[in-house]
Amino acid sequence: MPKSFFALLLYNAVIWAVLLVVIGWTIGGDPLWLAAIGIGGSGLTSWAGWLGGKGRDQERAAAAATETAVEALAPTLDSYEALEAVPLAVMVTDDNRDIRWINEGARALLGEAVVGRSLLGVLRHPPLVEALDQVLGGAAAVDGIETPVGQDRLLIADIRRLKGDRALIALKDASAEMRLERLRSDFIANVSHELKTPIATLMGFIETLRGPAKGDAAALDRFLGIMQEQANRMSRLVADLLSLSRIELNEHARPSGTANIAEILGHVADALSLRADSRNMQIVLPPDDSWNAIGRAIGDDEELTQVFQNLIDNALKYGRAGTAVTVSAARITDPVEIKAYLPGARQAKAMIAITVADKGEGIAREHLPRLTERFYRVDAARSRDMGGTGLGLAIVKHVVNRHRGSLEIDSVPGEGSTFTVYLPAEEPAAKLRAAS
């Protein structure tokens, strides 16, 4: 037995013997016999005390061993739980560059299935891998590694070395800042190009009215009309550019609400009725009773209103006078079609297809892939004469992309064009209740 037990036994024996001898002298009895009983009792209590102390010592030793193990391996997987609250995407890799743990931010950014995979298969960016190797090789930290993901996403990575040959990678999504910078440069380039003509026109007429045509009432009336046209064109152009910039800036964030497409189309048709009447045209909408089967779409009312206003307005502009612009809608549940037309909405069980068809001159097939580019016009002069800015279909494309939908354009020269928007559909309430 350890020395601590004999020390405890001797200490208890002396106390018990003295105590009982004093009791014997005080109340009567054989002091030696009482002392013997005390010594025996002290042995039992010493044994019990030693066992209890041994248990506590074992617990303390086990706790110390656990702390040592945690310190040696730290941070272990359990110790990363505090990183769940960090508002960044965080992952931990081992010395083989394999991802061992990710937090909720990283799961939302990279998906659930990245744990266990190599970093090379998840973020294949040489500067990031090189920085990770530096940290695993002994560097304490490497910060600010720009890591592009595709064409529209930029991550900024900071790497820290952990114990146990592991490294922590914190990823900040800088996509919004990248888009903003790109939008600024695009805005300047586009504005300088598109505003050049109306500004030059305004300056020319102002100089004329202040010079040769000064006091000429007829020239003043005619020139002011042209100047107002050009000013209106600039106003529309700036409004469309600002709208497009705002949509592109938020394009990565999918709308979470639902939109009543029937109401949106009704409002758009009412707003464009005067334009249709001026060309003796009709806007034909789906029957009211068909919308019960079609349902609602997942999306933003204001942005989808912009989409269908642009499409129906274009159909009225380029359709033949006296013809109809036909709007049709259908609910599609075929998984193959959904996968083909909604590649960005993987969980969608149904989609809504809204088609706007005109009876115009049509568009040659070689132009179709470029129609949604900024300022691309099949007939630039005709588009400007009709008041177009060249941004309408670009706005449509970006809004549809934000809704994780798609836009399909088809046209037959001499017969007309059709523009079909595919949007994720809201699941019926009965199905949602059944699923829950």
N, C-alpha and C positions, 0 to 999 in steps of 0.2 A: 504494500500500500504506500501511497505517497506520504512524504513527511508532513504535509498539511493535515492529514488525518490524525497522526499521533499528537501533533501540537494541539489540535482541537480537543482530543480525548483528555490530555493532561490538563488543559485549561478548564474543561467542564468538571473533571474529577475533583480538582482542588476546590472549585466553587461549591459543588454539591456536598463534599465532606465537611467543609467549614460550616456551611449553612445548617446541616443536620446535627452536627455536634453542638452548635449553639442552641438549636431547638431542644435537644436532649437535656442539656443542662438547665434549660429554662423551664420546661414543662415536665421533666422526668423521663426516665428511660436510660438504656445503655448507650452512651455516646459512641462507642466503638462499633456497636452493631448498626446504629443509624448511619455511621460513616461508611460502612461496607455497602449498605443498601444504596447510599448516594453514589458511591463509585460505580456500582453496577448500572444504576440508572443513567449515570453520565455516559457510560459506554453506549447504551442504546440511543440516547439523544445525539451523541457525537456521530454515530453511524448514520442516523437519519439526516442530520445536518450535512454530513459529508456528501451523502447521495444527492440531496437537494442542490448543494453547491456544485457538485459534479455536473448535474443536469443543466444548471444555468451556465456553467463554464462551457459545456458542449454547445449550448445554443449560441453563446457569444462567439465561440470559435467558428461555428457554422456560418453565423452572420458575417464574421470577418472574412471567412473564405469566400462567401458569396460576393462581398464587396470587392475583394481582390480580383475575383474572376470578372466581375463587371468592369472593373477598372482596366483589367488586362485586355478585355475584348471591346471595351466601350468605344463608341456607343453600340450596344447590341440592338437587335431589331426592336425589342420592347422599349428601349430608351428613346426611340425616334418619335414616340407618340406626341411629344410636345410640338413637333414640327408640323402636325396636322393643322395647327392654328396659324401657321405662317402664311401670309397672303401672297405666296410665291409658289411656283412649281418646284418641288425639292425631290431629288433622288440621291440614293447612296449606291456607290459602285464598289466592287472589290478590286484587288490588284490584277485581276484578269479582264478588267473593264466590263464585267457583267453587272447588270443592275440588280441590286439585292432588295431595295425597298423604295417606294415612292409615296408621297403624300397625296391628299385629295386634289390639290392643285395640279399635280403632275398627271394624275389619273384623268382629270378633265381635259388636259392638254394633249396627252399622248395615248390615252386609252388604258384599259385595265390589264392588257396582256403583255406589258413590257417587262414586268418583273421576271428575272431569270434570263432575259435576252441580253445579248451584247450591245453596248452603247453604239457600236458601229452599225448595227442593224436598225437602230431607232433614230439616232441623229448622226447621219453620216456626213460629218463636217470636219475635215482634217485639222483646222486650227483648234477645234474643241478637243479632239482626241489628243493632239500634241500637248495641250495645256493640262489635260488629265494625266498624261504620262509624266509631266514635270512634277505635278503634285504628288503622285504616287512614288515618284523617284526621290522625294525629299523636300521639295519646295513647300512652304507653308500655305501659300495661296496664289491663285492667278485670277484676276478679275477682268470683267468687261469684254469677254469674248463674244463677238457678234456671230450669231448662228442662224443663217437663213433656213427656213423650212418652206420649200416650194417658192413661188414667185411673190406671194402676198403676205408672208409671215416672217417676222424677224424676232429672234430670242436673244437676250443678253445673258450670258452665263458667267456666274462667279463660282469658283471651285475652292474648297477648303480641305486640308488633309485631316483625317480622323485617325484614331488609334486602331490597331488591328489591321493595318494595311488597307484601309478603306478611305474613300473620298466622298465628300458631299458636294453636289452640284445644285445650285439655286438658279432657276431660270425665270427671267422677267420677260413678259411678252411686250415687246416694243413695236408691235405691228402697227398700232394706231399712230405712233409718232412717225414711223416710216411712211405710212400712207399720207399723213398730213404733209410731210416734207415733199413727197412726190406730187401731191395735189397742188401745193404752192407753185412748184415749178411748172406743172402742166397748165395751171390757171394763167400764169404769166404768159406762157407761150401761146395758149389759145386766145387769150384776150388781145394780145398784141397783133395776132393774125386776123381775127374776126372783126375787131373794132376799127381796124385801119381804114376800111372803106367808108363806113358811116361817119367817122370823125373827119376824114378828108372831105366828104361831101358837105358836112355842116360848115366846116371852115371856109370852103369855097363859096357857098351861098352867102355866108355872113359877110365875107369880103366884097362880094358882088353887091349886096344890098347896102353896104356902107359906101360903095364907090359908084360904079357906072349906073346901077339901078336905083340909086338913092332918089326917093320921091316918086318912083314908078309904082303906082298902086296895083296895076295888073301883075307886074313881076313880083311885087311883094306878096300878093295873095298866092300866086303859083309856087313861089320858092318856099314860103312858110309851110305850105302843104307837104312839100317834099321833105323839108327839115323835120316836120312832125313825124313823118313816116320813118325817117332814119333814127330819130330819137326813140320812137316806140320799139324799133328793131333792137337798138342797144339795150333798152330796158328789158326786153324779153330775153336777150342773150345773157345779160348779167344775172337775171333771175334763174334761168336754166343752169348756168354755171354754178351758182351758189347751191341750187338744189342738188345737182349732181355731186358736188363736193361733199355735201352733208351725207348723202346716201352712201358714197364710197367710203367715207370715214367710219360709218357704222355697219359696213357690209359684213364684217365677221360676226356680228351679234345677231342671231336669229330672232325674229319677233316671237313673242310668247302668247299674244292674244289671238282672238278669232275674229274673222271678218265675214260680214253678210254680203256675199257677192251680188245677190239679187238687188239689195238696196243700193250698193255702189253703182251698178250698171244703170239703175233707174235714175239716180241723181246725175250721172254723167249724160245720159240721154236727154234729160230735161235741160241741162246747161248748154248742150250743143244743138238744141232743137232749132234755134234761130238760124244757125249756120246751115243746118240741113234744109230748112225751108227756103233759104236764099238760093239754093241749088236744086230745088225741087226734088230733094232726096228724102228717104225715110230711114230711120234707125229701127230695125226689127229686133226685139229682145225675146228671150225664151219665155214661154207661157208661165204665168205666176204659179200654177199648180205643179209645175215640174220641179220647183226648188225644194219641195219636201223630200224628194228622193235624192237630190244632189247634195243638200246640206251646206254647211259653212266651211270656209277655208281657214287654215292657220295663218294669220298674217296681220298686218297693220292697215287699218281702214284708209288712212290718209295717203299712204304710199301706193296702195293698190288703186285708189281713185286716180292717182297720177298716171299709173300704168294704163288703165282703160280709157282715160281721157286722151292720152297721147295716141293710142291705137285707133280709137274711133274718130278722133279729129283728123288723123292722117287718112283714114278711109274716106272721110267726107271731102278732103282736099283732092285726093288723087282718083277717086271713083268718078265714073261718068255722071254727068248731070242727069237727073231723072231716074237714077237707079237706086237700089236699096243697099244699105250697109246691114249685113245680117250678123247678129251675135248669137252664138249657140253655146250651150254648156252641158257637160256630162260628168257623172261620177264614175271613176274607173277603179276597179279592185283587182285587176289582173297583176299578180306579183312581177311578172316579166316586164310588163309595160311600166309599172311603178319604178322598178330598178333602172330601166332605160331612161326615163324622163325625170326621175327624182334622185340622182346619184348622191346629192348632199343630204337627203333625209332618209337615213337607213332604217328608221323605225316606223316609217309611214305604212299604214295598212290600206290606205285609199288616197286617191288624188282627184282633184277637180280640173278638168280641161275646159278653158274658155277660149272660143275661137271668134275672131273678128274678120269677116270676109267682105271684100269690096268687088265691084264690077268695073275696074279701071283698066288702064292700058297694060298693067302687069310690069314685072321687072325681069330683066334678063338674068339667067341663072348665075352668071359669073359675078354679079353684084351682090347676091344674097349673103355670102359669108361676111361681107364688110359693112352691111347695113347698120349694125349696132356700134360701129366705130364713131368716135366723136367727129363731128363736122363732115362725115362722109355723105356725099350726095350723088345720086345717080344723074340728076340734072340740076346742077348748082343754080343756074339762072332761074329756072322754074321754081325751085324750092325757095329762093330768096323772094321772088315775086309774090309767093303765097304766104310770106311771113314766117317761114320756117327758120329755126336757128341751127339745125343740123345736130341737135342734142336730144331730141325726143326719144329715139330708139335706144340711145346710150343710157338714158335714164331708165327706160323700161328694162333693159338687160340687167342693170345693177340692182334695181329693186327686186326683180325676180331672183337673182342670185342670192340676195340677202334672205329671201324667203325659202331658200334651198329648193327652188323650183327650176324650171327651164323654159326657154322660149324657142318655138319652132316657126320658121318662116318658109312659106311655099308660094310660088307665083308662076303663072303661065302667061307669057306675053300675049296681049290681045284679049285675055279673059278676066284677069284680075289677080288679087293677092289675098292670102289668108295668113293671119298671125295667131298662133295658138300659145296660150300661157298655161303651163302645168303647175299646180300648187298643191302642197300637202293638204289633205282634208281632215277636218275635225272628226274624231270618232263619235258615233251616236251615243247619247247618254245611256241608253239601255245596255250597250256593250261595255261601257265604262263601269256601270254598276255590277254587271255580271263578273267582270274581271276582278273587281275589288271584293 
